[in-house]
């Protein structure tokens, strides 16, 4: 079971790093897009929409991994002994 926890934790860490990089890429895109009119440059708009979809998808996967790590920690924690 500890192998599962280590694997889930490593996956969460790598997904979090990619998440940060995607958010930085989206921030750069939005900074560049300040001077653009929406729909004026169709390919630029499509790239932005695709980037936003990718960030949303990756965020949901990262949250799922975080919940998996949390669930593994909760199931592995010792339960208090009742009277």
ABEGO torsion letter per residue (X at the ends): XAAAAAAAAAAAAAAAAAAAAAAAAAAAAAAAAAABBBGABAAAAAAAAAAAAAAAAAAAAAAAAAAAAAAAAAAABBBBBBX
